[in-house]
Amino acid sequence: MAERVKVGIIGSQFQGDIHAASFQIMPEEAEVVAVCSPTPGHAAEMARKYGIPRVFLDYREMLREKDIEMVTIAAPNTLHCAMTVDIARAGKHVVCEKPLCMTLDEADEMIDVCRREGVLLLYAEELLFTPKYVKAKEMADHGAFGKLYLVKQSEKHFGPHSAWFWDVERSGGGVFMDMGCHSIAFCYWFFDRSPIKSVTCHMGTYVHGAKTRGEDDSICVLEFANGGVGLVENSWAKRGGMDDRTEIYGEGGVSYPNLHMGNAMPTYSEYGYGYAVEKAPSTKGWSYPVFDELWNYGSPHEMRHFARCVRGKEKPRSTGEDGRVVMEALYAGYASAGQGRKIELPFRPEGVKRPIDLWLDQAVPKK
């Protein structure tokens, strides 16, 4: 146990809590020794919950701790790049939550500084570690479906936990930025990282216009160089809690992995009973409580893998370069929705501060 990787976490709310819990679920490779949050009391509360010995208000103070080897970033998207640069220059490996950052310039800076400093930039995309989806990928790799021609990935719920997601100045976009990055990464991985040739996207704000300028529903088509097609559907407008599923189509077979339904217990309650599943606002009536939720999501497997990468025991399966591919597709998706046309890749418009501006500033006038 003395060889476990020492971890610091930046962020103490929803995603930071998932990081801490995940390390505790699979503790043999790593241990969390510090947590940081700029909001007084938040980090201390999480530290008490998980027995984390050190608490900081400023992450730069935490980076001075010599024993910390890896730092996970669970902070708003606008902070990812600056934090990554500071972590790398402190000589510590970086685990950055999705999406990687706000712009392609930031993505390149993050990749370059980590390479120069000799540290890993690990992209926290848990769909690549979700046990059910990993099984589907293994089946595809063994030829179960023959040549794949279509991969559909859908993630929908009624909106994020934290206020900053709704603020496009801090998030860079709406649901496509928040959850489309999951689905793009999944399709890219499932098609063995074949280059993305083009992106076509439609998006709109249908339910949450009073609280955000961001889109709350999006549909995106990815065309890959190997001939495959990815269909990406994401929503913050869908009521009833999280819905995460995929469909795999090949000339020799098909599979329909549903992340929650195969791990849920259909339940009816007149009174409600507390927590059922992420993003479910109520448990009255029919609900679908899940068990071992983080395990089913793949979060513990992801963090264990990243710790093993730090020790050189495994080769990274999700990197900053993967995150950059997703960022370029996000750019193209917002531009496609704004211009009403297919966007060919490579695609790198100048002067972009937030991906959503490619939609908000260029949107086709409504007739």
Secondary structure, DSSP 4 states (H G I P E B T S, - for coil): -TTPEEEEEE--SHHHHHHHHHHHHSTTSEEEEEEE-SSTTHHHHHHHHHT--EEESSHHHHTT-TT--EEEE-S-GGGHHHHHHHHHHTT-EEEEESS--SSHHHHHHHHHHHHHHT--EEEE-GGGT-HHHHHHHHHHHTTTTSSEEEEEEEEE-S--SSGGGG-HHHHSSSHIIIIIHHHHHHHHHHTTTPPEEEEEEEEE-SS-TTT-SS-SEEEEEEEETTS-EEEEEEES---SS-EEEEEEEETTEEE--BTTGGGB--EEESS--S--STT----SEEE--BSSHHHHHTHHHHHHHHHHHHTTSS--SSBHHHHHHHHHHHHHHHHHHHHTS-EESS---TT-SSTTHHHHTTPPPP-
